[in-house]
């Protein structure tokens, strides 16, 4: 999924179902993708992901990446502790490819994904809820792929040279197509029928909305908005799709900037070293990373036998 789903649609679903802090939940949901080794802006200056931060008493704080978009993705450690717990959660082994099943393969609306979201909702931690919603949504767009580098993820035959040479990690061979709501694409492992991303996104939204409604026990019923959600998914233009989403909230969705949380939590001293700001442990960025660590620990327990 892209920002139209992970941020704008997530904000809308949280608000319409009556949960508190839709701004934090939606930001955490989208930031799960943006919290990677790419460039951030701290005090208006470019900065890479801070792997270690000095804190009082001579100790350190270690944040965790929740996405990787660089050659680091070739590291099995990144695949196991970044892709699997946040984007390619192992599912229910309900799909066969070449007469085999894969316990690491993602399946939509899986038991594990629902357990992760249930734990987040029970905690009432908006950061955990946002991250868990991201992971649950990805079980639709990333279905039938695993977060590890393995032949299971090979979409194209070997003779399709330029596409098949891509490392078989997640949906790398399929490119960005599985994440784009308006695209149809073909998963050659499963035949030649086009995959309709709009239908997958609608199914994801319906399940997520109903889950949030059942938890909050208030808000607008799904039956009152389902036709509008269908029209949103059917919209082919990205900007028009966001405009339709925004209308559901009265255009109240805050602008998203991936630098906002990190810039409020960290600063750069005169030597260029990244350091923490006052009240660091109260910052959104810190709370997000604590929530990410909680989900990482939960997924490790759920998948310890794999």
C-alpha positions, 0 to 999 in steps of 0.5 A, a space after each residue: 500500500 502507498 500513502 493514500 491508504 496508509 495515511 489518508 485512508 487510515 486517518 479517515 477510518 480511525 476518525 469515522 469509527 470513533 477512535 481517539 488520536 487519528 492523527 497519531 495513528 495515521 502518522 505512525 501507520 505511514 511512518 512505518 514505511 518512512 522510518 528507513 535508512 533514507 535521508 531525514 531533515 533534522 534542524 533543517 539539515 540532512 541526516 541519515 537514520 540514527 543507529 545509536 543516541 547518547 542519553 543521560 548517564 552514559 547509556 545509549 538509546 537504540 531505535 529500530 528501522 521499520 523499513 529498508 530501501 537500500 542494499 541493506 535489504 540483502 542482509 538476512 537480518 534486515 529481512 527477518 527483523 524489518 520486513 517480516 515483522 512490519 510488512 510481510 507477516 507470516 500467514 496461514 499457509 493457505 496458498 500453494 505455489 508449485 504444489 508447495 506451501 510456505 509458512 513465511 508467506 503472507 496471507 490477507 487477514 491472517 491470524 497473526 496480523 489480527 493478533 498483532 492488531 488486537 494486542 495494539 488495540 488492547 494496549 490503547 497505544 496509538 503508535 502501536 495501533 498505527 504500526 499494526 494497521 500498516 502491517 494488517 493492510 500489507 497482508 493484502 497488498 503483499 499476499 503470497 510473498 515472504 520477507 526473506 530472499 527465496 525462490 518462492 518470491 520469483 514472479 517472472 520466469 528465468 528467461 525474462 532476464 531484466 526482471 528475474 535478476 532482481 533479488 527475490 525479496 518480497 515483491 521486488 520482482 513485481 516492482 511497486 505494482 502490488 502497492 498501487 491501488 489503481 494498478 492491475 498486474 499479473 502474478 505469474 506464479 499463480 497463472 495469467 489472471 490480472 490481480 485487481 489491487 482496487 479489490 484487495 484494497 477495498 477488502 482490506 479497508 472493509 476488514 480494518 474498518 469493521 475491526 476498529 468499529 467493533 473495538 470502539 463500539 461507536 462511530 459511523 457503521 460500515 454499511 453507511 460508507 461502503 459505497 463511498 469506499 468503493 468509489 475511492 478504490 475505483 478512482 484511477 488518479 492518485 490525487 483525485 483519490 486523496 481528494 475523495 478520501 479527504 471529503 469524508 473527514 471534511 478536509 480535516 486530515 493534517 498534512 504529512 511530513 516524514 521529518 516532523 517527528 524526528 525533527 521534534 525529538 532530535 537536534 544536531 550540535 555544532 560538530 554535526 552529531 545528532 543528539 536528543 532534545 529535552 523531554 526526548 522520551 515524551 516525543 512522538 518519535 521515541 514513542 513510535 520506536 518503543 511501539 515498534 519494539 513492542 510489535 517486533 517482540 510480539 511477532 518474534 513470539 508468534 513466529 518463533 517456531 518458523 
